[in-house]
Each structure stands twice: as structure tokens, then as C-alpha cells.
Amino acid sequence: MIDLTKISLQFNGKYLFRDVSFRINSGDKISLVGANGTGKSSLLKIINGELQPENGKIQKQKGITIGYLPQDNVTHYGKTLLDEAKSALTDIINLRNKETEITDLLSDPKLSEEEHNDLIHQLGEVHHRLEELDSYSAEARAEKILKGLGFEENDFEKLTDEFSGGWQMRIAMAKILISQNDILLLDEPTNHLDFDSLEWLIAFLKNYNGALLIVSHDKHFINEVTTKTLEIFLSKFNTFNGDYDAYLKYKTERDSLLENQYQLQQKKIKETERFIERFRYKATKAKQVQSRLKQLEKIQLIELPESKDEIYIRFPPPPPSGKINIELKSVAKSYGKNEVFSDIDFTVARGEKIAFVGPNGAGKTTLAKIIAGEISFDSGQRILGHNTIISYYAQDVADNLDPVSDIISTVEGVAEGKTLGQLRSLLGSFLFSGDDVFKKVGVLSGGEKSRVALAKILLTKANFIILDEPTNHLDISSKEILQQALIDFTGSLILVSHDIDFLKPIVNKVVDIRKGSVKIYSGGIDYYITKRQEEINYSQEANQKTDSANENISRKEKKRVEAELRQKKFRATKGINDRLGELEKQISGLVEAESELENKLADVKIYSNPVTAKETTLEYNKVKEDLNFKLAEWSRLSDELQKIESQFS
């Protein structure tokens, strides 16, 4: 569908990729991977036509449609949610406009037969295409996608202006899913999704007929959805048929081989350099020295990928605490008329590592903030355990950083006993390398500020850490470093996250929060997923049984009503039907008699006897009169019967 041929792109004098070629075929499900700054988002923009490459060409199949979801900065306003979502049905909207236009033209009485036939043909084509696009279920499809992405039915008539940034991204995603594009370009699509909507999106994309090119740091998501990997590595493209886990295995083997080749090459270079240095001034070896110099010039140096293996972060040893870190008793919280929690009891014991999961808006962040002491509650008790020291990372924590401080000073303020080198290593693991550490906080992006705040958490002495969506702005390597630090952390932990792979090795308890209820699963993420699916299946089976029982009741009721109607109809029409039956027999006899008399009167011999001719003529007239009378009565009764029967239909 799309061919990229010898594409190059550079930024600040450095090539992100150079003379690369790649083809996206119909039905491809591709994960686009590479270290931060290698040009993944730029490549999506080039394919979408938002960014022009330095050279090369892009060929797209005629009529192809592309849906592009950027990482952020998407806003919608001026329409209701449902109207905004339906605006993505551009093909259907255009076809319906054309249908109206053709219908209006057909009403013109001055049309020639040829023009009329041509318009009829065009209208048929429009109807055929609308049928292909399943236009009659388009609105229902749009509503289903909105619900899948976490919107409620009572959101449909809200103006899009009312929705926050994360929900704005969901609106953008809904539109590109609704519009049935041939290819989807998705840049970090899971950042603003909760657990339920993430699983819904995975199921949707697995069944998607179009092609996918996805940039994501969510390993679970890309493993489930993609079947091919495109890697940007050392300014080149490498393709690998397989999911992300299979690619990682291949990458480990490839990097190990590169390392060996690099060591061999370096050994050979040093040997050559030693030979040149040793015999540079010997006339008898001049020819050999020149030969070795030329060899050195021709060597294509092997480049190694950046290695983060040496970066290992540990939390400071947590101060000892009591057996219970915190206890909530009968806690209630509302925002105006919106009740978030009522009568909630919850306890965190020392050493527990808990995941908060559930749909957005159900109260995960609210409960985390109540536990952290960041917000008040309406009633109940919050009891802090002995020597519990809480460190809290909020989604908006970046707003509390000092904008005039540089990055290194910001983390240095909470780092006890850490050298400058150790701090730089920590910041490097969160994608701040070289002179970046001296940037002022005020000039950083939202994602960069969040990473600085997360680095501060890693340096804070606490025995109870609460992290709200800590992985949203981290690449896979940074997430793995944080993940290992949290695995090794010996204190208590609450993680609000939808990142399944991140949570799996860390947590030993899951709290599912939805619609004011808190349900605890005493096991890890795999246990939670299994039990949750069992509950969903049980609920669906129960609903099906209820529906089936209701259907059986409805069927019996329907039969009873139908039987009653048949009885009423029979009683109301019996007399008329009986009379119509009699009339039809009489009419049949009269038609036969009329025919016989017409034959007699047609024979000239009858007129030789005037008396017989007169009697036959009188009889014929009488039969004809009776027949007309019976036919009139039959017609009247038939109309009456039809009116009565229509009352029972």
C-alpha cells in the first residue's frame, strides 16, 4: 500500500535515518521500535504527509486512507461528543450528500430519458457503496467504539470542550477507528487508557482489517497486537517477522554478535596500528606500512548500540515502620453531587505492593491521594501507621518543581550521599544525558518534567511509595530500570497503572476500583486477569440465562396474545365469512344459469316459438338481476371483512 524508497531525515546535523526503504502491505501489523530520539514519531509524520524527508520518495496506493494518532496536543471543541465522533464518517457523509443531490435532480420534469437513466445508475452506485460501508449501522458502530474507549452514554451529548487532555486523545482515537482507514499510524496510543479500555483496544486492533504501524512502550500491548517489528537502528531500518518478545530475543543475539565483531575489529585495528608505529621509519618495511595504512582507511567501523546494562538504580534503604502503614475506615468522598466513594475500608500492610486498576474516572487517583494525604475526605478515618513515611508521585507532580532550578540541582537537593557521577547515571536512565542535566526545569516539556519528578522519588527516603501512572513518559529501557528498582524496594508500594508488563513482576495484590466500589484480589496481575475474566464470563452467562428466561416468558405471552386475537377475530368475522360463503355458491350457480340462458337466446330456433322466446328472455333478465344483486352484496361484505381484519393485524 505504501512504499518508502531511499528516505533520509536529519535533525541538528545528525541523520535519524539515511537512504532507508520500507514497504507497508495491506494487513501488516507492525511495531516501530528504536531508542529514544531515533526518529520513530518523525517517520509516522513523514508517512502521514506532515513532515517532508530530506530526500527519497513515498508512493501511496491510489485512494488509500490513513488515520494518524499523535502522542498529544489534540483538542476538539464546538460539537457534542457523538457528533464529533460521527464527523469521522466522511465517506458515508459524502455519499449521503450525493444521494440527496441525485434525488433532487431526479425530481426535475425536464430531464431527458437518457439523463434520467444516468442519474438512476449513479444512485444505484451510491447505494451499493453505502451498503459496502455498512452505513445503516454506522452510528451504532460509533457509539460502540466510544463506549469501548471508556465513554459513558450520558457523555454523548456533552460538548467536547468539557473533556480533559487524556479524554481528548480518546476522542481522536475513536474518530480514526470509526473512519475505517486502510492504515492506522498510532504514536503511544495506550498512554491515556485505563485497564478496561486497553483490553478493548487490543481486541479491536487484533480484528482490524487494515494495516497498523504502532509506536508504543507498552510491551503487553504490542505483543498482543503486532506480528512484525520495524527497528530503527544506527540510522538504518531492520525488519523482523515476529512479535516484540521474539524481536527482543533476536536483538539480544544480534547485539552480542555485534559486540564480538566490534572487539575483533578493535583488536585487528590495534595490531595494525602497532605494526605501522613499529615499522613506520624502516625503509625496508615502507611498502607494507603503506598497505596497512590503506587497510585502516578502508575499514568500516562497527557501531555499537547504546548500552544501559550498567545502569542499576536502588531506592535508599527504607526506614523501619509498623506492621500497618495506613488504614482507612468508612471513608467517603464526593465532588459536589458526584459521589466517588462511600463507606470505604482499606488497609496497607508493611511490604505490600498493590496495583490500583479500573476504568478512568472511577476514583483510582482520588483514593491514592486520600491515602497519600494530598486531599481531604468527607467522612471516616485515615489512620497513619507507626513511622510511616510516604513519598507520592502524582500525574501532575511536575507542576510543583522549581522552574528556575536546573535538573541536576533539583535531584541533588534530595540525594543524600550520592556523588555527581551517580546522579548523572540516574538522570541518564531517565533520558537526560550530557549537558541536558543543566537545563532549567522551566524549559522542559511536560514529559521531561515528569521524568525529573520520578528521579526525585527514587532518591527520597520513604517506606511507603505511591506512584500514579509513573510510566507514561518513559521508554522501555527507562521503565525496566524503574521496574527493577521497585522490585528490589523493601517498603510498601501502591501503583496506579494500566501497564500490565510493568506491574506483573512487582505487585502481589490488585485493587479493582469501579463505580464507587473497591474489590481486592489477593494475588498478582495474572491472578487478577484470570479471576476478572471468570467474573465477566459468569456475569455474561447469568445475563444470557435471564435473557433466555425472559425470552421464553415473552414467547409464551406472545402465543397467548396471538391465540386471544385469533379468537376475537374469529368471533368478529364468523357471520360475514358464513354469508360470503353462501353468496359465492349462489353467485356460482347464477353465473352458470346466465351462461346457459345466453346460449339458448343465441339459437335462432327459439324465436320460431314466441312464447318460449319471451319466457326465456324474462328468466334471463331475472337471473342477471339476481346476479348483480348478489355481486353487490358480496363486494360490500368483502370490504367490511377487510376493515375488521385490519383491526387484528
C-alpha positions as CSV (number, residue, x, y, z in Angstrom):
1,M,0.0,0.0,0.0
2,I,2.8,2.4,0.9
3,D,6.4,2.3,-0.5
4,L,9.2,4.3,1.1
5,T,12.3,4.4,-1.2
6,K,15.7,5.7,0.0
7,I,14.2,8.1,2.6
8,S,16.6,10.3,4.6
9,L,16.0,12.6,7.5
10,Q,18.4,14.6,9.7
11,F,18.0,16.7,12.8
12,N,20.6,19.2,14.0
13,G,23.1,17.9,11.5
14,K,22.7,14.2,12.6
15,Y,20.9,11.7,10.4
16,L,18.0,9.9,12.1
17,F,17.9,7.6,9.2
18,R,19.6,7.6,5.8
19,D,18.7,6.0,2.4
20,V,16.2,3.6,4.0
21,S,13.5,1.8,2.2
22,F,10.4,0.0,3.5
23,R,7.0,-1.2,2.3
24,I,3.8,-1.4,4.3
25,N,1.4,-4.1,2.9
26,S,-2.3,-4.5,3.4
27,G,-3.0,-6.2,6.7
28,D,0.5,-5.7,8.2
29,K,0.6,-5.3,12.0
30,I,3.9,-3.6,12.6
31,S,5.6,-2.4,15.8
32,L,8.0,0.5,15.2
33,V,10.9,0.4,17.7
34,G,14.2,2.1,18.4
35,A,15.9,4.1,21.1
36,N,14.5,7.5,22.1
37,G,15.5,10.1,19.5
38,T,15.9,7.7,16.6
39,G,13.0,9.2,14.6
40,K,10.0,6.9,15.3
41,S,7.5,9.8,15.6
42,S,9.1,11.6,12.7
43,L,8.7,8.5,10.5
44,L,4.9,8.4,11.3
45,K,4.7,12.1,10.3
46,I,6.5,11.5,7.0
47,I,4.1,8.7,6.1
48,N,1.1,10.9,7.1
49,G,2.5,13.8,5.0
50,E,3.1,16.2,7.9
51,L,6.9,16.1,7.5
52,Q,8.9,16.0,4.3
53,P,12.1,13.9,4.1
54,E,15.4,15.3,3.0
55,N,15.4,13.0,0.0
56,G,13.8,9.8,-1.3
57,K,10.2,9.3,-2.3
58,I,7.0,7.9,-0.9
59,Q,4.4,6.2,-3.1
60,K,0.9,5.5,-1.8
61,Q,-1.7,3.4,-3.4
62,K,-4.4,5.5,-5.1
63,G,-7.4,6.2,-2.8
64,I,-5.7,4.9,0.3
65,T,-6.9,6.4,3.6
66,I,-4.6,7.0,6.6
67,G,-5.6,7.5,10.3
68,Y,-2.9,9.2,12.4
69,L,-2.9,9.5,16.2
70,P,-0.1,11.8,17.6
71,Q,1.2,11.5,21.1
72,D,-0.5,14.6,22.4
73,N,-1.8,18.2,21.7
74,V,-5.1,17.1,20.2
75,T,-8.2,19.2,21.0
76,H,-11.8,19.2,19.9
77,Y,-14.4,21.8,20.5
78,G,-17.8,23.1,19.4
79,K,-19.6,19.8,18.9
80,T,-21.1,17.2,21.1
81,L,-19.1,14.0,21.7
82,L,-21.3,11.9,19.4
83,D,-21.4,14.5,16.6
84,E,-17.6,14.8,16.8
85,A,-17.2,11.1,16.6
86,K,-19.7,10.8,13.6
87,S,-17.8,13.5,11.8
88,A,-15.2,10.9,11.1
89,L,-17.6,9.1,8.8
90,T,-16.5,11.3,5.9
91,D,-17.2,8.7,3.1
92,I,-20.7,8.0,4.4
93,I,-21.4,11.7,4.9
94,N,-20.2,12.5,1.3
95,L,-22.2,9.6,-0.2
96,R,-25.4,10.7,1.6
97,N,-24.9,14.2,0.4
98,K,-24.6,12.8,-3.1
99,E,-27.7,10.7,-2.7
100,T,-29.7,13.8,-1.7
101,E,-28.3,15.7,-4.7
102,I,-29.2,13.0,-7.2
103,T,-32.7,12.6,-5.7
104,D,-33.2,16.3,-6.1
105,L,-32.1,16.2,-9.7
106,L,-34.4,13.3,-10.5
107,S,-37.4,15.4,-9.5
108,D,-36.8,17.7,-12.5
109,P,-39.6,17.1,-15.1
110,K,-37.4,18.4,-17.9
111,L,-35.0,15.5,-17.7
112,S,-34.5,13.5,-20.8
113,E,-34.8,9.8,-20.7
114,E,-31.0,9.4,-21.1
115,E,-30.3,11.9,-18.3
116,H,-32.9,10.1,-16.1
117,N,-31.3,6.7,-16.7
118,D,-27.8,8.0,-16.0
119,L,-28.9,9.5,-12.6
120,I,-30.6,6.3,-11.7
121,H,-27.4,4.4,-12.5
122,Q,-25.4,6.9,-10.3
123,L,-27.9,6.5,-7.4
124,G,-27.5,2.7,-7.6
125,E,-23.7,3.1,-7.3
126,V,-24.1,5.3,-4.3
127,H,-26.5,2.9,-2.6
128,H,-24.1,0.0,-3.4
129,R,-21.2,1.9,-1.8
130,L,-23.3,2.8,1.3
131,E,-24.1,-0.8,1.7
132,E,-20.4,-1.8,1.4
133,L,-19.6,0.7,4.2
134,D,-22.4,-0.7,6.3
135,S,-23.7,2.9,6.6
136,Y,-27.0,2.0,8.3
137,S,-25.2,0.7,11.4
138,A,-22.5,3.4,11.3
139,E,-24.0,5.4,14.2
140,A,-24.3,2.3,16.3
141,R,-20.7,1.4,15.5
142,A,-19.6,4.8,16.5
143,E,-21.4,4.5,19.9
144,K,-19.9,1.1,20.4
145,I,-16.3,2.4,19.8
146,L,-16.9,5.4,22.2
147,K,-18.1,3.0,24.9
148,G,-15.2,0.7,24.3
149,L,-12.8,3.6,24.9
150,G,-14.4,4.3,28.2
151,F,-17.1,6.9,27.4
152,E,-20.5,6.6,29.0
153,E,-23.8,7.0,27.2
154,N,-24.5,10.2,29.2
155,D,-21.3,11.7,27.7
156,F,-22.6,11.6,24.2
157,E,-24.4,14.9,24.3
158,K,-21.7,16.7,26.2
159,L,-19.6,19.3,24.3
160,T,-16.1,18.1,23.5
161,D,-14.8,21.3,25.2
162,E,-15.7,19.7,28.6
163,F,-13.2,16.8,28.2
164,S,-9.7,16.9,29.6
165,G,-6.5,16.2,27.7
166,G,-6.5,12.4,28.1
167,W,-10.1,12.2,27.1
168,Q,-9.4,14.4,24.1
169,M,-6.8,11.8,22.9
170,R,-9.5,9.1,23.3
171,I,-11.9,11.2,21.1
172,A,-9.1,11.4,18.5
173,M,-8.6,7.7,18.7
174,A,-12.3,7.0,18.4
175,K,-12.5,9.0,15.2
176,I,-9.7,7.2,13.5
177,L,-11.2,3.8,14.5
178,I,-14.7,4.9,13.3
179,S,-13.5,6.1,9.9
180,Q,-12.3,2.6,8.8
181,N,-9.0,3.7,7.4
182,D,-6.8,1.5,5.3
183,I,-3.8,2.1,7.6
184,L,-3.5,3.4,11.2
185,L,-0.4,5.2,12.5
186,L,-0.6,5.2,16.3
187,D,2.0,7.0,18.4
188,E,1.8,5.9,22.0
189,P,-1.9,5.1,21.8
190,T,-2.1,3.5,25.3
191,N,-0.8,6.5,27.3
192,H,-4.2,7.7,28.3
193,L,-6.1,4.4,28.5
194,D,-7.2,2.6,31.6
195,F,-7.1,-1.2,32.1
196,D,-10.5,-1.9,30.6
197,S,-10.2,0.3,27.5
198,L,-6.7,-1.0,26.9
199,E,-8.0,-4.6,26.7
200,W,-10.9,-3.4,24.5
201,L,-8.5,-1.7,22.1
202,I,-6.3,-4.8,21.9
203,A,-9.3,-6.9,20.9
204,F,-10.4,-4.3,18.4
205,L,-7.0,-4.0,16.7
206,K,-6.4,-7.7,16.6
207,N,-9.6,-8.0,14.4
208,Y,-8.8,-4.8,12.4
209,N,-8.7,-5.4,8.6
210,G,-6.4,-2.5,7.8
211,A,-2.6,-2.2,8.3
212,L,-1.1,-0.9,11.6
213,L,2.1,0.9,12.3
214,I,2.4,1.4,16.1
215,V,4.9,3.2,18.3
216,S,4.4,2.0,21.9
217,H,6.4,1.4,25.1
218,D,3.7,-1.0,26.4
219,K,5.1,-4.4,25.8
220,H,1.9,-6.3,26.6
221,F,0.0,-4.2,24.1
222,I,2.4,-4.5,21.1
223,N,3.0,-8.2,21.8
224,E,-0.8,-8.8,21.6
225,V,-1.4,-6.6,18.6
226,T,1.6,-6.7,16.2
227,T,3.2,-9.6,14.2
228,K,6.1,-7.7,12.6
229,T,8.8,-5.4,14.0
230,L,10.4,-2.5,12.2
231,E,13.6,-1.3,14.0
232,I,15.4,2.0,13.5
233,F,19.0,1.0,14.4
234,L,22.1,3.0,13.7
235,S,20.2,5.2,11.1
236,K,19.0,2.1,9.2
237,F,15.8,0.1,9.1
238,N,15.8,-3.6,10.1
239,T,12.6,-5.7,9.8
240,F,11.8,-8.8,11.8
241,N,8.8,-11.1,11.4
242,G,7.5,-11.7,14.9
243,D,6.1,-10.1,18.0
244,Y,8.1,-7.8,20.3
245,D,9.3,-10.6,22.6
246,A,10.7,-12.5,19.6
247,Y,12.3,-9.3,18.4
248,L,14.0,-8.8,21.8
249,K,15.5,-12.3,21.6
250,Y,16.8,-11.6,18.1
251,K,18.1,-8.2,19.2
252,T,20.0,-9.7,22.2
253,E,21.6,-12.2,19.9
254,R,22.4,-9.5,17.2
255,D,23.9,-7.1,19.8
256,S,26.0,-9.9,21.3
257,L,27.3,-10.7,17.8
258,L,28.0,-7.1,17.1
259,E,29.9,-6.8,20.4
260,N,32.1,-9.8,19.4
261,Q,32.7,-8.4,15.9
262,Y,33.5,-5.0,17.4
263,Q,36.0,-6.5,19.8
264,L,37.7,-8.5,17.0
265,Q,37.8,-5.4,14.8
266,Q,39.3,-3.3,17.6
267,K,41.9,-6.0,18.2
268,K,42.8,-6.0,14.5
269,I,43.0,-2.2,14.3
270,K,45.3,-2.1,17.3
271,E,47.5,-4.8,15.8
272,T,47.7,-2.8,12.6
273,E,48.4,0.4,14.3
274,R,51.2,-1.2,16.3
275,F,52.7,-2.6,13.1
276,I,52.6,0.8,11.5
277,E,54.1,2.5,14.6
278,R,56.9,-0.1,14.8
279,F,58.0,0.0,11.2
280,R,57.0,3.5,10.1
281,Y,60.6,4.6,9.7
282,K,62.1,1.4,8.3
283,A,62.7,1.8,4.6
284,T,62.6,-2.0,4.1
285,K,59.0,-2.0,5.5
286,A,57.7,1.1,3.8
287,K,55.6,-0.8,1.3
288,Q,54.0,-2.9,4.0
289,V,53.3,0.1,6.2
290,Q,51.6,1.9,3.3
291,S,49.5,-1.2,2.7
292,R,48.4,-1.3,6.3
293,L,47.6,2.4,6.3
294,K,45.3,1.8,3.3
295,Q,43.7,-1.1,5.1
296,L,42.9,1.1,8.1
297,E,41.3,3.7,5.8
298,K,39.1,1.1,4.2
299,I,37.8,-0.4,7.4
300,Q,34.1,0.3,8.0
301,L,33.9,0.8,11.8
302,I,31.3,-1.3,13.6
303,E,29.0,0.8,15.7
304,L,27.5,-0.5,18.9
305,P,24.1,0.3,20.2
306,E,23.9,2.4,23.4
307,S,24.0,0.1,26.4
308,K,22.1,0.7,29.6
309,D,23.1,-2.6,31.2
310,E,25.5,-0.8,33.6
311,I,22.7,1.5,34.9
312,Y,21.3,0.0,38.1
313,I,19.2,2.1,40.5
314,R,18.2,1.3,44.1
315,F,16.0,3.2,46.4
316,P,17.6,4.3,49.7
317,P,17.0,1.7,52.4
318,P,13.5,2.5,53.8
319,P,13.2,3.4,57.5
320,P,11.5,0.7,59.6
321,S,7.8,1.0,60.1
322,G,5.0,-0.7,61.9
323,K,3.1,-3.7,60.6
324,I,0.3,-1.5,59.2
325,N,1.3,1.5,57.1
326,I,-2.1,3.1,56.8
327,E,-5.8,2.2,57.5
328,L,-8.9,3.8,56.1
329,K,-12.2,3.3,58.0
330,S,-15.6,4.2,56.5
331,V,-14.1,6.8,54.2
332,A,-16.5,8.8,52.0
333,K,-15.6,11.3,49.3
334,S,-17.7,13.4,46.9
335,Y,-17.1,16.2,44.4
336,G,-20.3,18.2,44.6
337,K,-23.1,15.9,43.8
338,N,-20.7,13.3,42.3
339,E,-20.2,10.6,45.0
340,V,-16.8,8.9,44.4
341,F,-16.7,6.7,47.5
342,S,-19.0,5.8,50.3
343,D,-18.0,3.8,53.4
344,I,-14.7,2.5,52.1
345,D,-12.5,0.4,54.4
346,F,-8.9,-0.2,53.2
347,T,-5.6,-1.3,54.8
348,V,-2.0,-1.3,53.5
349,A,0.3,-3.7,55.4
350,R,4.1,-3.4,55.6
351,G,5.7,-4.8,52.4
352,E,2.6,-5.0,50.3
353,K,2.9,-4.0,46.7
354,I,-0.5,-3.1,45.4
355,A,-1.8,-2.2,41.9
356,F,-4.8,0.1,41.6
357,V,-6.7,-0.8,38.3
358,G,-10.1,0.0,36.8
359,P,-11.7,2.4,34.4
360,N,-10.7,6.1,34.3
361,G,-12.9,8.3,36.4
362,A,-13.8,5.5,38.9
363,G,-11.6,7.0,41.7
364,K,-8.2,5.4,41.5
365,T,-6.3,8.7,41.7
366,T,-8.7,10.1,44.3
367,L,-8.2,7.1,46.6
368,A,-4.4,7.3,46.0
369,K,-4.4,11.0,47.0
370,I,-6.5,10.3,50.1
371,I,-4.0,7.6,51.2
372,A,-1.1,10.0,50.5
373,G,-2.8,12.8,52.5
374,E,-2.9,15.0,49.4
375,I,-6.7,15.7,49.6
376,S,-9.3,15.7,52.3
377,F,-12.3,13.4,52.5
378,D,-15.9,14.0,53.7
379,S,-16.2,11.4,56.5
380,G,-14.4,8.4,58.0
381,Q,-10.9,8.0,59.4
382,R,-7.4,7.9,57.9
383,I,-5.0,6.3,60.4
384,L,-1.3,6.5,59.7
385,G,0.8,3.6,61.0
386,H,3.9,3.9,63.2
387,N,6.8,5.7,61.5
388,T,5.1,5.5,58.0
389,I,6.9,7.9,55.7
390,I,5.0,8.5,52.4
391,S,6.5,9.6,49.1
392,Y,3.9,10.4,46.5
393,Y,4.3,10.8,42.7
394,A,1.2,12.4,41.1
395,Q,0.4,12.7,37.4
396,D,0.6,16.5,37.8
397,V,3.7,16.4,40.2
398,A,5.8,18.2,37.5
399,D,3.8,21.4,38.2
400,N,5.4,21.5,41.7
401,L,9.0,21.6,40.5
402,D,11.0,24.8,40.8
403,P,11.2,26.2,37.3
404,V,14.4,28.2,37.8
405,S,16.4,25.3,39.1
406,D,18.4,23.1,36.7
407,I,17.8,19.3,36.6
408,I,20.9,18.2,38.4
409,S,20.2,20.7,41.3
410,T,16.6,19.5,41.5
411,V,17.6,15.9,42.2
412,E,20.7,16.9,44.2
413,G,18.5,18.5,46.8
414,V,17.0,15.2,47.9
415,A,20.1,13.0,47.3
416,E,21.9,12.0,50.5
417,G,25.4,10.5,49.9
418,K,25.1,10.4,46.1
419,T,28.1,11.5,44.0
420,L,27.7,13.7,41.0
421,G,28.5,10.7,38.8
422,Q,25.8,8.6,40.4
423,L,23.3,11.4,39.9
424,R,24.2,11.8,36.3
425,S,23.8,8.0,35.8
426,L,20.4,8.2,37.4
427,L,19.3,11.0,35.2
428,G,20.8,9.2,32.2
429,S,18.5,6.3,32.9
430,F,15.6,8.8,32.6
431,L,16.9,10.1,29.2
432,F,18.8,13.1,30.4
433,S,22.4,12.8,29.1
434,G,25.4,15.1,28.7
435,D,24.6,18.8,29.2
436,D,20.9,18.1,29.3
437,V,21.3,17.8,33.1
438,F,22.0,21.6,33.3
439,K,18.7,22.6,31.6
440,K,16.4,24.7,33.6
441,V,13.2,22.9,34.7
442,G,11.1,25.8,33.3
443,V,12.1,25.0,29.7
444,L,11.3,21.3,29.9
445,S,8.3,19.6,28.3
446,G,5.6,18.1,30.4
447,G,7.0,14.6,29.9
448,E,10.6,15.7,30.8
449,K,9.3,17.3,34.0
450,S,7.5,14.1,34.9
451,R,10.8,12.2,34.5
452,V,12.7,14.6,36.7
453,A,10.0,14.2,39.4
454,L,10.2,10.4,39.1
455,A,14.0,10.6,39.5
456,K,13.4,12.6,42.7
457,I,11.2,9.9,44.1
458,L,14.0,7.3,43.6
459,L,16.2,9.4,45.8
460,T,13.7,10.1,48.6
461,K,13.9,8.0,51.8
462,A,10.5,6.6,52.3
463,N,9.0,3.3,53.4
464,F,5.6,3.8,51.6
465,I,5.7,4.9,48.0
466,I,2.6,5.8,45.9
467,L,3.1,6.3,42.1
468,D,0.2,7.4,39.9
469,E,0.9,6.5,36.2
470,P,4.7,6.6,36.5
471,T,5.4,5.0,33.1
472,N,3.5,7.4,30.8
473,H,6.6,9.3,29.7
474,L,9.2,6.6,29.9
475,D,10.7,4.5,27.1
476,I,11.1,0.7,27.5
477,S,14.6,0.8,28.9
478,S,13.8,3.5,31.5
479,K,10.7,1.5,32.5
480,E,12.8,-1.6,33.0
481,I,15.2,0.3,35.3
482,L,12.4,1.7,37.4
483,Q,10.7,-1.7,37.4
484,Q,13.8,-3.4,38.8
485,A,14.2,-0.7,41.4
486,L,10.5,-1.2,42.6
487,I,11.0,-5.0,42.6
488,D,14.0,-4.5,44.9
489,F,12.3,-1.9,47.1
490,T,11.6,-3.5,50.5
491,G,8.9,-1.0,51.7
492,S,5.2,-0.8,50.7
493,L,4.0,0.4,47.4
494,I,0.8,1.5,45.6
495,L,1.0,1.7,41.8
496,V,-1.8,3.3,39.7
497,S,-1.1,1.9,36.3
498,H,-2.6,0.1,33.3
499,D,0.8,-1.2,32.1
500,I,0.4,-5.0,32.6
501,D,4.0,-5.9,31.8
502,F,5.3,-3.3,34.1
503,L,3.1,-4.4,37.0
504,K,3.5,-8.2,36.6
505,P,6.8,-8.7,38.4
506,I,6.2,-6.1,41.1
507,V,2.7,-6.3,42.7
508,N,1.3,-9.0,45.0
509,K,-2.2,-7.6,45.4
510,V,-4.6,-5.9,43.0
511,V,-7.4,-3.5,43.9
512,D,-10.1,-3.1,41.2
513,I,-11.9,0.3,41.6
514,R,-15.0,1.0,39.7
515,K,-18.2,3.0,40.3
516,G,-17.6,3.6,44.0
517,S,-16.7,0.0,44.8
518,V,-13.3,-1.4,45.9
519,K,-12.6,-5.1,45.3
520,I,-9.4,-6.7,46.5
521,Y,-7.7,-9.6,44.7
522,S,-5.0,-11.2,46.9
523,G,-2.6,-12.1,44.1
524,G,-0.6,-10.7,41.2
525,I,-1.8,-9.3,37.9
526,D,-2.1,-12.7,36.2
527,Y,-4.3,-13.9,39.1
528,Y,-6.4,-10.7,38.8
529,I,-6.8,-11.1,35.0
530,T,-7.9,-14.7,35.3
531,K,-10.4,-14.0,38.1
532,R,-11.8,-10.9,36.5
533,Q,-12.4,-12.8,33.2
534,E,-14.1,-15.5,35.2
535,E,-16.4,-12.9,36.8
536,I,-17.2,-11.3,33.4
537,N,-18.0,-14.7,31.9
538,Y,-20.2,-15.6,34.9
539,S,-22.0,-12.3,34.6
540,Q,-22.5,-12.7,30.8
541,E,-23.8,-16.3,31.3
542,A,-26.2,-15.1,34.0
543,N,-27.4,-12.3,31.8
544,Q,-27.9,-14.8,28.9
545,K,-29.9,-17.1,31.2
546,T,-32.0,-14.1,32.3
547,D,-32.5,-13.0,28.7
548,S,-33.3,-16.6,27.7
549,A,-35.8,-16.9,30.6
550,N,-37.4,-13.6,29.7
551,E,-37.5,-14.6,26.0
552,N,-39.3,-17.9,27.0
553,I,-41.8,-15.9,29.0
554,S,-42.2,-13.4,26.2
555,R,-42.7,-16.2,23.7
556,K,-45.4,-17.8,25.8
557,E,-47.0,-14.5,26.4
558,K,-46.9,-13.8,22.7
559,K,-48.6,-17.1,21.9
560,R,-51.3,-16.4,24.4
561,V,-52.0,-12.9,23.0
562,E,-52.0,-14.3,19.4
563,A,-54.4,-17.0,20.4
564,E,-56.7,-14.4,22.0
565,L,-56.6,-12.3,18.9
566,R,-57.4,-15.2,16.7
567,Q,-60.5,-16.0,18.9
568,K,-61.6,-12.4,18.8
569,K,-61.1,-12.2,15.0
570,F,-63.0,-15.4,14.5
571,R,-65.9,-14.2,16.5
572,A,-66.0,-10.8,14.8
573,T,-65.8,-12.3,11.3
574,K,-67.7,-15.6,11.6
575,G,-71.1,-14.3,10.4
576,I,-69.6,-12.3,7.5
577,N,-67.5,-15.3,6.4
578,D,-70.5,-17.6,6.5
579,R,-72.6,-15.2,4.5
580,L,-69.8,-14.7,1.9
581,G,-69.6,-18.5,1.6
582,E,-73.3,-18.7,0.8
583,L,-73.1,-15.8,-1.6
584,E,-70.2,-17.3,-3.5
585,K,-72.2,-20.6,-4.0
586,Q,-75.2,-18.7,-5.2
587,I,-73.2,-16.4,-7.5
588,S,-71.5,-19.5,-9.0
589,G,-75.0,-21.0,-9.7
590,L,-76.3,-17.8,-11.2
591,V,-73.2,-17.4,-13.5
592,E,-73.8,-20.9,-14.8
593,A,-77.5,-20.3,-15.3
594,E,-76.8,-17.0,-17.1
595,S,-74.4,-18.7,-19.4
596,E,-76.9,-21.4,-20.3
597,L,-79.7,-18.9,-21.0
598,E,-77.3,-16.8,-23.2
599,N,-76.7,-19.9,-25.3
600,K,-80.4,-20.5,-25.7
601,L,-81.1,-16.9,-26.7
602,A,-78.2,-17.1,-29.2
603,D,-80.0,-20.0,-31.0
604,V,-82.3,-18.6,-33.8
605,K,-84.7,-21.6,-33.5
606,I,-86.0,-20.3,-30.2
607,Y,-87.6,-17.4,-31.9
608,S,-89.9,-19.7,-34.0
609,N,-91.9,-20.1,-30.8
610,P,-92.7,-16.6,-29.5
611,V,-94.0,-17.8,-26.1
612,T,-90.8,-19.8,-25.4
613,A,-88.6,-16.9,-26.5
614,K,-90.4,-14.5,-24.2
615,E,-90.3,-16.8,-21.1
616,T,-86.5,-17.4,-21.7
617,T,-85.8,-13.7,-22.0
618,L,-87.8,-13.0,-18.8
619,E,-85.9,-15.8,-17.0
620,Y,-82.5,-14.4,-18.3
621,N,-83.3,-10.9,-17.1
622,K,-84.3,-12.3,-13.7
623,V,-81.1,-14.3,-13.3
624,K,-79.0,-11.3,-14.4
625,E,-80.7,-9.0,-11.9
626,D,-80.2,-11.6,-9.1
627,L,-76.6,-12.0,-10.1
628,N,-75.9,-8.2,-9.9
629,F,-77.6,-8.0,-6.6
630,K,-75.6,-10.9,-5.1
631,L,-72.3,-9.4,-6.5
632,A,-73.1,-6.1,-4.9
633,E,-73.8,-7.7,-1.5
634,W,-70.6,-9.8,-1.9
635,S,-68.5,-6.7,-2.6
636,R,-69.9,-4.8,0.3
637,L,-69.3,-7.7,2.8
638,S,-65.8,-8.2,1.5
639,D,-64.9,-4.6,2.2
640,E,-66.4,-4.9,5.6
641,L,-64.5,-8.1,6.3
642,Q,-61.2,-6.4,5.3
643,K,-61.8,-3.5,7.7
644,I,-62.5,-5.9,10.6
645,E,-59.4,-8.0,9.8
646,S,-57.2,-4.9,9.7
647,Q,-58.0,-4.2,13.3
648,F,-56.4,-7.5,14.3
649,S,-53.2,-7.3,12.2
